[in-house]
């Protein structure tokens, strides 16, 4: 069983890193990359699953049933691992900062982190006071830096961060 786990997880991690860099290891990765591009599939894992499923279906005529079943399970696990790893590599943080004065937060985001932000005005449901909401999308590292900046400067702010994977635009992947 350990052999099976290693035989699936290590190549999956390697393939995920290659796919993230826009490369492939050859073999069925090449038709999967082509399928993803022209069939407009969101995840490379789904394209790879479809291509490899054809190979597993053909293996029924050559190998015994147990080997085919192991291949099918390994293929499913490989698909989930590749999608999970590529998603976690490219994960960003969608950040919302609620504060009375958006100036220091916006200055830090734009000048220090080199990102953009959007400011919206809101009214507190509890106190009725006017607040600013700063919206921005940052890398995980930058999100941690922003959190540390707010904490170190004792800025009275509420921060909400959500993980997001599909980010495109200036400073991120192309649209």
Backbone as JSON, one array per atom type, in Angstrom:
{
  "sequence": "XXXXXXXXXXXXXXXXXXXXXXXXXXXXXXXXXXXXXXXXXXXXXXXXXXXXXXXXXXXXXXXXXXXXXXXXXXXXXXXXXXXXXXXXXXXXXXXXXXXXXXXXXXXXXXXXXXXXXXXXXXXXXXXXXXXXXXXXXXXXXXXXXXXXXXXXXXXXXXXXXXXXXXXXXXXXXXX",
  "N": [[0.82, -1.19, 0.0], [1.99, 1.22, 0.74], [3.75, 1.57, -1.36], [1.94, 2.06, -3.43], [0.8, 4.49, -2.59], [3.05, 6.2, -2.64], [3.76, 5.91, -5.33], [1.71, 7.23, -6.57], [1.43, 9.78, -5.31], [3.98, 11.16, -5.38], [4.7, 11.5, -8.24], [2.41, 12.99, -8.88], [2.69, 15.36, -7.38], [5.03, 16.35, -8.57], [4.14, 16.68, -11.23], [2.16, 18.6, -10.81], [3.68, 20.82, -10.0], [5.13, 21.25, -12.36], [3.0, 21.82, -14.16], [2.09, 24.19, -13.0], [4.19, 25.86, -13.62], [3.83, 26.06, -16.28], [4.75, 24.01, -17.85], [5.31, 20.56, -18.91], [5.59, 17.02, -18.26], [5.67, 15.41, -20.39], [4.41, 12.52, -22.18], [1.08, 11.55, -21.36], [0.51, 14.05, -20.43], [0.83, 16.0, -22.36], [-1.29, 15.71, -24.41], [-3.33, 16.21, -22.56], [-2.88, 18.84, -21.76], [-3.36, 20.13, -24.19], [-6.06, 19.43, -24.54], [-7.19, 20.75, -22.33], [-6.76, 23.38, -23.06], [-8.19, 23.72, -25.53], [-10.73, 22.65, -25.03], [-11.57, 24.29, -23.14], [-11.35, 23.74, -20.38], [-11.34, 24.14, -16.86], [-9.55, 23.07, -14.95], [-6.41, 21.41, -15.0], [-6.2, 18.88, -14.02], [-8.66, 17.61, -14.51], [-8.64, 17.42, -17.3], [-6.42, 15.77, -17.62], [-7.37, 13.53, -16.29], [-9.41, 12.71, -18.04], [-7.97, 12.02, -20.38], [-6.19, 10.04, -19.39], [-8.06, 8.21, -18.49], [-8.98, 7.02, -20.8], [-6.71, 5.56, -21.44], [-6.66, 3.77, -19.28], [-9.05, 2.42, -19.77], [-8.36, 1.09, -22.11], [-6.46, -0.58, -21.05], [-7.85, -2.63, -19.9], [-8.05, -4.66, -21.71], [-5.54, -5.73, -21.74], [-4.35, -6.07, -19.18], [-4.9, -7.63, -15.91], [-7.97, -7.57, -13.94], [-7.61, -6.56, -11.32], [-5.29, -4.96, -11.54], [-6.25, -3.01, -13.28], [-8.24, -1.86, -11.69], [-6.68, -0.8, -9.56], [-5.26, 1.04, -11.06], [-7.32, 2.76, -11.85], [-8.19, 3.81, -9.38], [-5.79, 5.02, -8.57], [-5.54, 6.89, -10.6], [-7.76, 8.57, -10.11], [-7.04, 9.59, -7.58], [-4.66, 10.87, -8.27], [-5.64, 12.87, -9.97], [-7.13, 14.5, -8.16], [-5.07, 15.26, -6.41], [-3.29, 16.7, -8.1], [-4.92, 18.88, -8.91], [-5.45, 19.97, -6.39], [-2.88, 20.63, -5.42], [-1.92, 22.42, -7.43], [-3.83, 24.39, -7.11], [-3.35, 25.25, -4.45], [-0.8, 26.29, -4.7], [-1.14, 28.55, -6.29], [-2.79, 30.07, -4.74], [-4.4, 32.95, -3.44], [-5.17, 35.77, -1.33], [-8.21, 37.23, -0.66], [-8.89, 40.26, 0.6], [-10.54, 42.13, 3.1], [-10.73, 45.11, 4.76], [-12.04, 46.76, 7.41], [-12.32, 49.94, 8.58], [-11.97, 53.13, 10.3], [-10.37, 55.08, 9.14], [-9.16, 54.88, 6.03], [-6.82, 55.62, 4.84], [-4.03, 55.04, 5.9], [-3.97, 52.23, 5.54], [-4.5, 51.9, 2.79], [-2.28, 53.32, 1.76], [-0.17, 51.65, 2.62], [-0.81, 49.26, 1.28], [-0.69, 50.06, -1.44], [1.79, 51.45, -1.78], [3.84, 50.06, -0.31], [3.31, 47.27, -0.64], [2.76, 47.2, -3.32], [0.35, 46.8, -4.62], [-3.09, 47.22, -5.69], [-6.06, 48.81, -4.43], [-9.49, 49.01, -3.43], [-11.76, 51.33, -2.18], [-14.6, 51.58, -0.2], [-17.47, 53.17, 1.15], [-19.2, 52.67, 4.21], [-21.74, 51.97, 6.7], [-21.69, 51.37, 10.11], [-23.43, 48.72, 11.6], [-23.72, 48.31, 14.29], [-22.81, 50.65, 15.74], [-23.51, 52.78, 14.13], [-21.73, 54.49, 13.0], [-19.75, 56.03, 10.4], [-17.79, 54.09, 8.23], [-14.88, 52.88, 6.49], [-14.35, 50.54, 3.9], [-11.8, 48.6, 2.8], [-10.92, 46.96, -0.03], [-8.93, 44.39, -1.35], [-6.72, 42.24, -3.2], [-4.29, 39.94, -2.41], [-1.07, 38.26, -2.34], [-0.43, 35.31, -0.37], [1.73, 35.81, 1.33], [1.91, 38.63, 1.27], [-0.56, 39.25, 2.4], [-0.18, 38.4, 5.01], [1.82, 40.23, 5.73], [0.37, 42.64, 5.61], [-1.48, 42.23, 7.66], [0.27, 42.11, 9.85], [1.33, 44.71, 9.73], [-0.96, 46.26, 10.36], [-1.44, 45.34, 12.94], [1.02, 46.0, 14.28], [1.0, 48.76, 14.1], [-1.15, 49.41, 15.57], [-3.69, 49.93, 14.46], [-7.1, 50.65, 14.49], [-8.97, 48.28, 13.31], [-10.98, 45.97, 11.46], [-10.36, 42.87, 10.09], [-10.91, 40.78, 7.36], [-10.2, 37.81, 5.73], [-10.21, 35.85, 2.83], [-9.57, 32.81, 1.19], [-8.63, 32.52, -2.17], [-8.54, 31.25, -5.47], [-8.73, 31.57, -8.28], [-7.48, 34.1, -9.64], [-7.04, 36.81, -11.7], [-5.51, 39.27, -13.76], [-3.85, 42.5, -13.68], [-0.71, 42.11, -12.25], [-1.22, 39.59, -11.41], [-2.08, 36.34, -12.75], [-2.54, 36.34, -16.34], [-5.43, 37.78, -17.93]],
  "CA": [[0.0, 0.0, 0.0], [2.9, 2.36, 0.76], [4.24, 1.73, -2.74], [0.85, 2.66, -4.2], [0.69, 5.89, -2.18], [4.2, 6.93, -3.16], [3.72, 5.88, -6.79], [0.71, 8.19, -7.04], [1.61, 11.12, -4.76], [5.2, 11.85, -5.83], [4.54, 12.03, -9.61], [1.35, 14.01, -8.89], [3.28, 16.61, -6.9], [5.93, 16.82, -9.62], [3.34, 17.16, -12.36], [1.49, 19.84, -10.4], [4.68, 21.89, -10.06], [5.39, 21.52, -13.78], [1.83, 22.5, -14.73], [2.07, 25.55, -12.47], [5.21, 26.6, -14.35], [3.47, 26.07, -17.7], [5.49, 22.94, -18.53], [4.75, 19.23, -18.7], [6.6, 15.97, -18.23], [5.49, 14.58, -21.59], [3.4, 11.46, -22.04], [-0.31, 11.98, -21.49], [0.4, 15.46, -20.04], [0.75, 16.85, -23.56], [-2.68, 15.79, -24.89], [-4.18, 16.81, -21.52], [-2.69, 20.29, -21.86], [-4.08, 20.55, -25.4], [-7.49, 19.29, -24.24], [-7.56, 21.82, -21.4], [-6.77, 24.65, -23.79], [-9.21, 23.82, -26.57], [-12.05, 22.31, -24.49], [-11.82, 25.34, -22.14], [-11.49, 23.15, -19.05], [-10.77, 25.0, -15.83], [-8.47, 22.4, -14.23], [-5.6, 20.48, -15.76], [-6.46, 17.54, -13.49], [-9.82, 17.06, -15.2], [-8.18, 17.06, -18.65], [-5.53, 14.62, -17.45], [-8.23, 12.4, -15.94], [-10.1, 12.25, -19.25], [-7.0, 11.37, -21.26], [-5.71, 8.82, -18.74], [-9.17, 7.26, -18.4], [-8.95, 6.28, -22.06], [-5.62, 4.59, -21.31], [-7.1, 2.73, -18.33], [-10.07, 1.62, -20.46], [-7.64, 0.2, -23.02], [-5.7, -1.54, -20.24], [-8.74, -3.75, -19.58], [-7.8, -5.74, -22.66], [-4.17, -6.21, -21.62], [-4.0, -6.43, -17.8], [-5.97, -8.25, -15.11], [-8.94, -6.64, -13.37], [-7.04, -5.92, -10.13], [-4.4, -3.9, -12.0], [-7.08, -1.95, -13.85], [-8.89, -1.17, -10.56], [-5.65, 0.01, -8.92], [-4.98, 2.16, -11.97], [-8.45, 3.69, -11.79], [-8.12, 4.51, -8.09], [-4.62, 5.88, -8.64], [-5.86, 7.98, -11.52], [-8.65, 9.49, -9.4], [-6.26, 10.26, -6.55], [-3.72, 11.75, -8.99], [-6.41, 14.02, -10.44], [-7.42, 15.37, -7.03], [-3.81, 15.81, -5.91], [-2.78, 17.72, -9.02], [-5.76, 20.07, -8.8], [-5.28, 20.53, -5.05], [-1.55, 21.24, -5.31], [-1.84, 23.62, -8.28], [-4.68, 25.41, -6.48], [-2.73, 25.82, -3.27], [0.37, 27.07, -5.11], [-1.57, 29.84, -6.83], [-3.8, 30.66, -3.86], [-4.24, 34.32, -2.99], [-6.11, 36.16, -0.28], [-9.12, 38.35, -0.89], [-8.84, 40.92, 1.91], [-11.43, 43.25, 3.38], [-10.34, 45.78, 5.99], [-13.03, 47.75, 7.83], [-11.65, 50.87, 9.48], [-12.48, 54.5, 10.24], [-9.5, 55.83, 8.23], [-8.58, 53.95, 5.05], [-5.57, 56.18, 4.33], [-2.82, 54.27, 6.2], [-4.07, 50.88, 4.96], [-4.34, 52.05, 1.34], [-0.88, 53.68, 1.49], [0.66, 50.46, 2.8], [-1.11, 48.31, 0.2], [-0.24, 50.55, -2.75], [3.21, 51.85, -1.82], [4.76, 49.04, 0.2], [3.04, 45.96, -1.23], [2.69, 47.35, -4.77], [-0.95, 46.32, -5.11], [-4.14, 48.22, -5.74], [-7.14, 48.59, -3.47], [-10.73, 49.74, -3.68], [-12.33, 51.79, -0.92], [-16.04, 51.8, -0.23], [-17.97, 53.71, 2.41], [-20.26, 51.86, 4.82], [-22.21, 52.43, 8.0], [-21.66, 50.29, 11.09], [-24.75, 48.31, 12.09], [-23.71, 48.4, 15.76], [-22.63, 52.0, 16.27], [-24.06, 53.77, 13.23], [-20.67, 55.37, 12.52], [-19.27, 55.83, 9.03], [-16.57, 53.28, 8.14], [-14.37, 52.6, 5.16], [-13.99, 49.15, 3.65], [-10.74, 48.51, 1.82], [-10.91, 45.66, -0.7], [-7.74, 44.14, -2.13], [-6.33, 40.84, -3.34], [-2.86, 39.86, -2.15], [-0.51, 36.92, -2.18], [-0.5, 34.91, 1.05], [2.8, 36.51, 2.05], [1.52, 40.03, 1.4], [-1.68, 39.32, 3.35], [0.44, 38.33, 6.34], [2.51, 41.5, 5.96], [-0.66, 43.64, 5.9], [-2.0, 41.93, 9.0], [1.32, 42.51, 10.78], [1.38, 46.17, 9.7], [-2.12, 46.78, 11.1], [-1.23, 45.0, 14.35], [2.15, 46.75, 14.81], [0.65, 50.18, 14.16], [-2.35, 49.49, 16.42], [-4.79, 50.55, 13.73], [-8.39, 50.04, 14.84], [-9.52, 47.75, 12.06], [-11.49, 44.6, 11.39], [-9.81, 42.29, 8.86], [-11.48, 39.5, 6.93], [-9.44, 37.27, 4.6], [-10.74, 34.63, 2.23], [-8.68, 32.2, 0.2], [-9.17, 32.52, -3.52], [-7.61, 30.6, -6.37], [-8.81, 32.08, -9.64], [-7.24, 35.53, -9.66], [-6.38, 37.21, -12.93], [-5.44, 40.71, -13.93], [-2.52, 43.09, -13.51], [-0.01, 41.66, -11.05], [-1.53, 38.17, -11.22], [-2.06, 35.7, -14.06], [-3.19, 37.14, -17.37], [-6.88, 37.63, -18.04]],
  "C": [[0.87, 1.26, 0.0], [3.47, 2.63, -0.64], [3.21, 2.44, -3.6], [0.75, 4.15, -3.88], [1.83, 6.72, -2.75], [4.19, 7.0, -4.68], [2.7, 6.86, -7.36], [1.06, 9.61, -6.58], [2.85, 11.85, -5.28], [5.11, 12.34, -7.28], [3.45, 13.11, -9.71], [1.9, 15.36, -8.45], [4.22, 17.2, -7.95], [5.18, 17.39, -10.81], [2.66, 18.49, -12.03], [2.46, 21.02, -10.47], [5.0, 22.26, -11.51], [4.23, 22.27, -14.43], [1.75, 23.95, -14.26], [3.07, 26.44, -13.21], [4.93, 26.68, -15.85], [4.21, 25.02, -18.51], [4.76, 21.62, -18.34], [5.88, 18.22, -18.74], [6.52, 15.07, -19.46], [4.41, 13.54, -21.36], [2.0, 11.99, -22.24], [-0.53, 13.42, -21.02], [0.2, 16.37, -21.25], [-0.67, 16.87, -24.14], [-3.62, 16.4, -23.85], [-4.08, 18.33, -21.55], [-3.42, 20.85, -23.08], [-5.59, 20.5, -25.17], [-7.97, 20.42, -23.33], [-7.71, 23.15, -22.15], [-7.97, 24.75, -24.74], [-10.62, 23.42, -26.1], [-12.45, 23.29, -23.39], [-12.14, 24.75, -20.77], [-10.77, 24.02, -18.04], [-9.53, 24.38, -15.19], [-7.72, 21.43, -15.13], [-5.85, 19.05, -15.28], [-7.63, 16.86, -14.18], [-9.43, 16.61, -16.61], [-7.3, 15.82, -18.59], [-6.33, 13.37, -17.11], [-8.91, 11.83, -17.19], [-9.16, 11.49, -20.18], [-6.54, 10.03, -20.66], [-6.81, 7.77, -18.59], [-9.27, 6.42, -19.67], [-7.87, 5.2, -22.0], [-5.99, 3.44, -20.38], [-8.15, 1.84, -18.98], [-9.42, 0.65, -21.44], [-6.86, -0.87, -22.27], [-6.53, -2.75, -19.86], [-8.44, -4.94, -20.48], [-6.42, -6.37, -22.51], [-3.86, -6.76, -20.22], [-5.18, -7.07, -17.08], [-6.82, -7.17, -14.45], [-8.38, -5.89, -12.16], [-6.12, -4.76, -10.53], [-5.18, -2.72, -12.56], [-7.77, -1.16, -12.73], [-7.9, -0.29, -9.81], [-5.33, 1.24, -9.77], [-6.08, 3.21, -11.92], [-8.43, 4.49, -10.49], [-6.93, 5.48, -8.08], [-4.85, 7.09, -9.52], [-6.75, 9.03, -10.84], [-7.88, 10.28, -8.34], [-5.29, 11.26, -7.18], [-4.43, 13.02, -9.46], [-6.66, 15.01, -9.31], [-6.15, 16.02, -6.48], [-3.27, 16.92, -6.8], [-3.6, 19.0, -8.91], [-5.58, 20.76, -7.45], [-3.94, 21.25, -4.92], [-1.44, 22.49, -6.18], [-2.7, 24.74, -7.71], [-4.02, 26.05, -5.28], [-1.49, 26.64, -3.61], [-0.05, 28.47, -5.55], [-2.61, 30.55, -5.96], [-3.41, 32.08, -3.44], [-5.25, 34.59, -1.88], [-6.91, 37.37, -0.73], [-9.32, 39.01, 0.48], [-9.83, 42.07, 1.97], [-11.02, 43.82, 4.73], [-11.38, 46.85, 6.27], [-12.36, 48.64, 8.87], [-12.25, 52.27, 9.33], [-11.68, 55.32, 9.22], [-8.8, 54.85, 7.3], [-7.21, 54.4, 4.57], [-4.33, 55.34, 4.63], [-2.83, 52.87, 5.57], [-3.85, 50.95, 3.46], [-2.9, 52.41, 0.97], [0.03, 52.46, 1.6], [0.46, 49.47, 1.65], [-0.52, 48.79, -1.12], [1.25, 50.83, -2.8], [4.16, 50.75, -1.39], [4.57, 47.7, -0.5], [2.94, 46.01, -2.76], [1.41, 46.79, -5.38], [-1.93, 47.48, -5.15], [-5.2, 47.87, -4.7], [-8.34, 49.43, -3.9], [-11.32, 50.1, -2.33], [-13.81, 52.07, -1.13], [-16.47, 52.33, 1.14], [-19.13, 52.85, 2.91], [-20.64, 52.46, 6.16], [-22.27, 51.24, 8.94], [-23.06, 49.97, 11.59], [-24.84, 48.46, 13.6], [-23.72, 49.84, 16.25], [-23.26, 53.08, 15.41], [-23.01, 54.72, 12.68], [-20.28, 55.02, 11.09], [-17.93, 55.08, 9.08], [-16.13, 53.2, 6.69], [-14.08, 51.11, 5.06], [-12.97, 49.16, 2.52], [-10.74, 47.09, 1.27], [-9.61, 45.52, -1.49], [-7.51, 42.63, -2.23], [-4.81, 40.79, -3.29], [-2.38, 38.42, -2.2], [-0.61, 36.57, -0.7], [0.54, 35.65, 1.88], [2.43, 37.97, 2.29], [0.37, 40.2, 2.38], [-1.16, 39.26, 4.78], [1.16, 39.62, 6.71], [1.51, 42.61, 6.31], [-1.21, 43.45, 7.31], [-1.0, 42.39, 10.07], [1.42, 44.03, 10.86], [0.24, 46.77, 10.53], [-1.94, 46.53, 12.59], [-0.12, 45.85, 14.97], [1.84, 48.24, 14.96], [-0.63, 50.43, 14.95], [-3.5, 50.22, 15.73], [-6.1, 49.87, 14.13], [-9.11, 49.56, 13.57], [-10.02, 46.34, 12.26], [-11.02, 44.04, 10.05], [-10.5, 40.96, 8.6], [-10.71, 39.05, 5.68], [-10.08, 35.98, 4.13], [-9.72, 34.1, 1.23], [-9.37, 32.18, -1.14], [-8.11, 31.98, -4.48], [-7.59, 31.24, -7.75], [-8.71, 33.6, -9.65], [-6.52, 35.86, -10.95], [-6.46, 38.73, -13.04], [-4.03, 41.19, -13.68], [-1.91, 42.64, -12.19], [-0.26, 40.19, -10.72], [-1.47, 37.5, -12.6], [-2.85, 36.53, -15.06], [-4.66, 36.8, -17.49], [-7.22, 36.68, -19.15]]
}
